[in-house]
Structures are given as C-alpha cells and as structure tokens.
Amino acid sequence: MTLEVRDIVLGYGDTPVIRGLSFRLEEGEIGCLLGASGCGKTTALRAIAGFEAIDQGEILVGGRRVSEPGRQLAPEKRSVGMVFQDNALFPHLNVADNIGFGLGRMTRHERDTRIRGLTELTGLSGFEQRFPDELSGGQQQRVALARALAPEPSVLLMDEPFSNLDTGLRRRMGEEIRGVLKSRNTTTLLVTHDQQEAFALADRVGLLKDGRMLQWDTPYQMYHRPASRYVAAFTGRGSYLNARVENGKLIHALGLSPLPDHRPAGNEVALLIRPDDVKPVDRGVTAEVVARQFQGADILYRLRLKSNEEVSALFPSHDDYAVHSSIQIELEADHLVLFPIDQASENPALSSQSDH
C-alpha cells in the first residue's frame, strides 16, 4: 500500500521537532529518512507507527487516514510493522516462536506455514529452534525482519536497522534485506544517519535537518543534483571551484563548460565538483597531487590547481600517482551543479565524507 505524510508538525512542549514534513511512497517502494542525530527522523517514524501524536497535518496508509490532530489510530490497527534498532527479540523464545509471536489468531498449520516461508525467505532455515543468544548479529536482524513481516503489514518501518552491525555485515545485510522487501513488494520506510546505507537500500531518500525536509528524491538525483550545499555535503564528497559566466559559458580553473541554465554574464557562482567528475588525461589542466588515500580498487586524491583551489578525484588504483607529482586532468561531468557564492555558510565541510 501507499504511505503518505502530509505537512505534519509535532513537538514536545514548546520545542518543535518536525516542521511541515511531507512525502509519499508508492506501493512496493523503499524510502529512507536520512539525517544527523537530532534531525527528527526517528520522531517522524514513531509518528507514522502511531507512537507519537501529531499537532498538524495527516498521515495516510493505503489512502486511509491513521493520524490527524486530536485523533490517531492505535499502532496495532494501522497494518504497520516495525523493526526496532535493537531488534527487541524475546530472549526466552526460539526463532520460530519469535517470528510467530504476532500470529496468534492463525491455526497452527497456517502459523507453521507462514513461519516456514519466512525462514526460507530470510535464510534462517535450520535455525528455528535456536534462541537469540545463540545467533549472530546478522541472524538476529533477519529474525526481527521476519517477525515484522509475519503479519503481512501494509507498510514496514525500520529504525536504524543496521546500527549494531559492523560495516561489512551492514552492507551485506542491506543487500539481502532489500531483496527480501522487493520480492514481497513491501512498502518500507527506514531511518538512518548513514548516507551509503540510504543510497544502497532506498528508492527514494529524504534528507532532514532541524525537522525539515531539504530534499526528497532518488539517490541518483540527490547525489548529482543536490538542492543545497548542505545536501551536497551530506550525500558525498565534493569540492567547489569559483566560476564565472561569460558568453554563455562557465569559466573555471578546469576550463570552460556549457552553462546548465540561463544566468547573466559576469555572474559568479560556486561549481560543485564530485570526485568522479575529474578524470586523468594525456593533455589537460595541470594539477599537483597534494594527498592520496589508497582504497583498494580506487585511490582518492586531493589535487591542487594553478588557481590554488583544490579538488578531490577518485581514480582506479592502476592510475597510481605519487604525492607532489604533476598530472593532467579534465572535468567530465554529466550534470553541472551551481550554487550562489553566498551559500557558503550552508557547506558543512564538503572536503570529507559525511558520516553523521
């Protein structure tokens, strides 16, 4: 079913937490609320689940209004499943009984069939009789997911689902869980502070700051066409070059580029450069290697231009350049993103990957 949040506002006392939040997920889509701690993303998730009352706006599940000011449907009546940050498994119940906990109204045969199907789907076959303390972190996460899916909710909510897992397992679990959710066409909303996790799992991502939605978009669009410098910084590495509009072209330290929109001549702007926008070439603009970071398949470079401006560049690791060496580079970007110079205060340190 669809999930729609329309202009919701809520707070605690005189402290506003969510300020006019709106977005929509179509049936089977996976959405993510992304942001730093304290931005309001978990509060929004709790409001959708029915644990928090809203002061303004409305929340609809499958077109049915489940929350509005002064009235909210109880959590258990919303057809919404929840996977909590700490999994919240019952330690005294085995895997099968944890998964089947909310299926009391089914016959034993129906319950056993549902549990068997979910253990197969989540890779837990053979673990049915084990208890939570006998499972790895990843296995516990699968149990929590299977339990949330067991009642076949219309919408699944996930609160920082991989925060307790190490980086490698987090990525693997993300791939597995996305596959499970897509195979069941389950409309899902998760919250996370991890940009890579959001981009890997979600079809649509919303970046929150101070309770407001800065951008709701596909991961591709959010990375390549960020709505502000804050969005650009939070969603990946990047650098800025000063640029000037002349004769319908954009002039900057890496050369000339077509102007992506109409701007008056003489207009000065900040040009966003992502590391994958810069390519090594035989003949191009000269740059000095200031620093390098080997990352296995890739090497991340910091390059200084003749203008004394610096850009980050990500090259395949066979393009191996030493610090202080000179290389030739060019700008190869499908989308040029420009911001007013006076937006500099919005930029929370683009020079390093945000992992808020």
C-alpha positions in Angstrom: 0.0 0.0 0.0 1.0 3.6 -0.3 2.3 5.7 2.6 1.6 9.5 2.6 2.7 12.1 5.1 1.1 15.5 4.6 2.6 18.6 6.2 2.9 17.0 9.7 4.1 19.1 12.6 4.9 17.8 16.1 7.0 18.7 19.1 7.4 18.3 22.8 6.2 21.3 24.8 7.5 24.4 23.2 10.2 22.5 21.3 9.3 21.8 17.7 10.8 18.5 16.3 9.0 18.0 13.0 8.2 21.1 10.9 5.9 20.6 8.0 7.1 17.2 6.8 5.6 15.8 3.6 6.4 12.9 1.3 4.8 9.9 -0.4 5.8 6.3 -1.0 4.1 4.2 -3.7 3.3 0.6 -3.1 6.5 -1.5 -3.0 8.8 1.4 -2.8 11.6 1.6 -0.2 12.1 5.1 1.3 14.6 6.4 3.7 14.7 9.4 6.1 18.3 10.4 6.3 19.9 12.9 8.6 22.2 13.6 11.5 21.3 12.8 15.1 18.5 15.1 16.4 17.1 16.0 12.9 13.7 14.4 13.7 13.8 11.3 11.6 13.1 8.8 14.3 10.3 11.0 15.7 8.7 11.0 12.3 9.0 7.2 12.1 7.3 6.9 15.6 4.5 9.2 14.5 3.9 7.0 11.4 3.9 3.9 13.7 1.3 5.6 16.0 3.6 6.1 19.0 3.6 9.9 18.7 0.6 12.2 18.2 0.9 14.9 15.6 -0.1 18.6 16.1 -0.8 19.4 12.4 -1.2 17.6 9.1 -2.2 14.0 8.4 -0.7 10.5 7.8 -2.3 8.0 5.4 -1.7 4.3 4.9 -3.2 2.9 1.7 -5.3 6.1 1.5 -6.7 5.6 5.0 -6.1 8.4 7.4 -4.4 7.0 10.5 -3.2 10.2 12.2 -4.5 13.8 12.4 -4.6 16.3 15.2 -6.7 15.1 18.1 -7.2 11.6 16.5 -4.9 8.7 15.8 -5.4 5.1 15.1 -3.7 2.7 17.6 -0.4 1.2 16.4 -1.8 -2.3 16.3 -4.7 -1.2 14.0 -2.5 0.5 11.3 -1.3 -2.6 9.5 2.2 -1.2 10.1 5.2 -3.4 11.0 8.2 -2.2 13.0 11.8 -3.3 13.2 13.4 -1.6 16.1 17.1 -0.5 16.4 17.9 -3.2 19.0 15.8 -5.9 17.3 13.8 -6.3 20.5 13.7 -10.1 20.2 12.2 -12.1 23.1 15.2 -13.9 24.7 13.1 -16.8 26.1 11.6 -17.6 22.7 13.3 -19.5 19.9 13.5 -18.3 16.3 10.2 -19.9 15.2 8.3 -18.5 18.2 9.8 -15.1 17.8 8.7 -14.9 14.2 5.2 -16.3 15.0 4.6 -14.1 18.1 2.0 -11.9 16.4 0.2 -14.7 14.6 -2.0 -15.9 17.5 -5.2 -15.8 15.5 -4.0 -18.3 12.9 -4.5 -22.0 13.1 -1.3 -24.0 13.9 -1.0 -25.1 10.3 -1.3 -21.6 8.9 1.1 -20.3 11.5 3.7 -23.0 10.8 3.3 -22.5 7.0 3.9 -18.7 7.4 6.9 -19.2 9.7 8.4 -21.8 7.3 8.0 -19.5 4.3 9.7 -16.6 6.2 12.6 -18.6 7.5 13.3 -19.7 3.9 13.0 -16.2 2.6 15.3 -14.7 5.2 17.9 -17.6 5.1 17.0 -18.9 8.6 16.0 -22.4 7.7 17.6 -24.8 10.2 17.8 -22.2 12.9 14.1 -22.4 14.0 14.9 -23.9 17.4 17.8 -21.6 18.3 17.4 -18.8 20.8 18.5 -15.2 20.2 21.7 -15.5 22.3 22.8 -18.4 20.0 22.6 -16.2 16.9 25.0 -13.8 15.2 24.0 -10.1 14.9 23.1 -10.6 11.3 20.9 -13.6 12.1 19.1 -11.7 14.8 18.4 -8.9 12.3 16.9 -11.5 10.0 14.7 -12.8 12.8 13.5 -9.3 13.6 12.7 -8.7 9.9 10.8 -12.0 9.6 8.8 -11.3 12.7 7.8 -7.8 11.4 6.8 -9.3 8.0 4.9 -12.2 9.5 1.5 -10.4 10.0 1.9 -9.1 6.4 1.8 -5.4 7.2 0.8 -2.9 4.6 3.9 -0.8 5.5 7.1 -1.8 7.2 9.1 0.7 9.3 12.8 0.2 10.2 14.6 2.3 12.8 18.4 2.3 12.2 18.2 -1.4 11.4 21.9 -2.0 10.9 23.4 0.3 13.5 24.6 -2.5 15.7 26.4 -4.4 12.9 29.9 -4.0 11.6 30.5 -2.2 8.3 30.9 -5.3 6.1 27.9 -7.1 7.6 25.8 -4.0 7.4 26.4 -3.8 3.6 25.7 -7.4 3.1 22.5 -7.3 5.2 21.4 -4.2 3.3 21.6 -6.1 0.0 19.8 -9.1 1.4 17.0 -7.2 3.1 16.4 -5.0 0.0 16.0 -8.3 -2.0 13.5 -9.7 0.6 11.4 -6.5 0.7 11.4 -6.2 -3.1 10.4 -9.8 -3.5 7.4 -9.2 -1.3 6.6 -5.8 -2.8 6.5 -4.4 0.8 6.3 -0.6 1.1 9.1 0.3 3.5 10.4 3.3 5.3 13.7 3.3 7.2 15.7 5.9 9.0 19.4 6.1 9.2 22.3 8.6 9.6 24.4 6.6 7.1 24.3 8.0 3.5 25.8 4.9 1.9 23.2 2.7 3.7 20.4 5.0 2.5 21.6 5.0 -1.1 22.1 1.3 -1.2 18.7 0.4 0.1 16.2 3.1 -0.8 14.4 4.0 -4.0 13.7 7.5 -2.5 15.6 9.4 0.1 14.6 12.4 2.2 17.3 14.4 3.9 16.1 16.1 7.1 17.7 19.0 9.0 16.1 20.6 12.1 12.8 18.8 11.4 12.5 20.0 7.8 12.8 18.0 4.6 15.5 19.6 2.5 15.1 17.2 -0.5 13.0 14.1 -1.3 14.4 12.4 -4.3 16.0 9.3 -5.9 19.6 8.6 -4.6 20.9 9.4 -8.1 19.3 12.8 -8.2 20.2 13.7 -4.7 23.8 13.0 -5.3 24.1 14.5 -8.8 21.5 17.3 -8.4 21.5 18.3 -4.7 19.1 21.1 -3.8 21.6 22.9 -1.5 25.2 22.8 -0.3 24.1 21.1 2.9 22.5 18.3 0.8 25.6 18.1 -1.4 27.9 17.8 1.7 25.8 15.2 3.5 25.4 12.9 0.5 29.1 12.6 -0.6 32.5 14.0 -1.1 33.0 17.1 -3.2 34.8 20.4 -3.7 33.9 23.8 -5.0 35.5 25.9 -7.7 34.8 29.6 -8.2 33.3 30.1 -11.6 32.1 33.0 -13.8 29.5 33.2 -16.5 30.9 34.7 -19.8 29.4 34.5 -23.3 27.0 31.7 -22.4 29.9 29.6 -20.9 31.1 28.8 -17.5 34.8 29.7 -16.9 36.6 28.0 -14.0 40.0 26.6 -13.1 39.4 23.3 -15.0 38.5 25.2 -18.3 35.2 26.0 -20.0 31.9 24.2 -19.6 28.4 24.6 -21.1 26.1 26.7 -18.9 23.5 24.4 -17.4 20.9 27.2 -17.1 20.4 30.8 -18.0 22.5 33.2 -16.0 23.6 36.8 -16.7 27.1 37.4 -17.9 29.5 38.3 -15.1 27.5 36.2 -12.6 29.9 34.4 -10.1 28.9 31.0 -8.8 30.3 28.0 -6.9 30.7 24.9 -9.1 30.3 21.6 -7.3 32.9 19.0 -8.3 32.4 15.4 -7.2 35.5 13.1 -7.2 34.1 11.0 -10.0 33.8 14.2 -12.2 37.6 14.5 -12.5 39.4 12.2 -15.0 43.2 11.8 -15.7 44.1 12.6 -19.4 47.2 12.9 -21.6 46.6 16.6 -22.2 44.5 18.7 -19.9 44.8 21.0 -16.9 47.9 20.6 -14.8 47.3 19.7 -11.1 49.6 18.8 -8.2 48.9 15.7 -6.1 48.7 17.0 -2.5 47.5 13.9 -0.8 46.3 10.4 -1.7 44.3 7.7 0.1 44.5 4.1 -1.3 41.1 2.4 -1.1 41.7 -0.9 -2.9 40.0 -0.7 -6.2 40.3 3.1 -6.2 42.6 5.9 -5.0 41.2 9.1 -3.6 43.4 12.1 -4.5 43.5 15.7 -3.3 44.7 17.8 -6.2 45.8 21.5 -6.2 45.2 23.6 -9.3 47.2 26.6 -10.6 44.4 28.8 -9.1 45.4 27.4 -5.7 42.0 25.8 -5.5 41.8 22.1 -4.5 39.6 19.3 -5.8 39.1 15.7 -4.8 39.4 13.0 -7.5 38.7 9.3 -7.4 40.7 7.2 -10.0 41.1 3.5 -10.5 44.0 2.2 -8.5 46.1 1.4 -11.6 46.2 5.2 -12.2 48.9 5.5 -9.5 50.3 8.9 -8.9 52.8 9.9 -6.1 52.3 12.9 -3.8 53.9 16.1 -5.2 53.8 14.7 -8.8 52.0 16.7 -11.5 49.2 15.1 -13.6 46.9 16.3 -16.3 43.2 16.2 -15.6 39.8 17.3 -17.1 36.3 17.8 -15.9 33.9 15.2 -17.2 30.5 15.8 -15.6 27.1 14.9 -17.0 25.4 17.4 -14.6 26.9 20.7 -13.6 25.6 21.9 -10.2 25.9 25.6 -9.4 25.2 27.4 -6.1 25.3 31.1 -5.3 28.6 32.2 -3.7 26.7 33.4 -0.7 25.5 29.9 0.2 29.0 29.1 1.6 27.6 29.1 5.2 25.5 26.0 4.2 28.5 23.9 3.5 29.3 21.5 6.4 32.8 20.5 5.3 32.5 19.0 1.8 36.1 18.1 1.8 35.4 14.9 3.7 32.8 12.2 3.5 29.8 12.9 5.8 29.2 10.0 8.2 27.0 11.8 10.7 
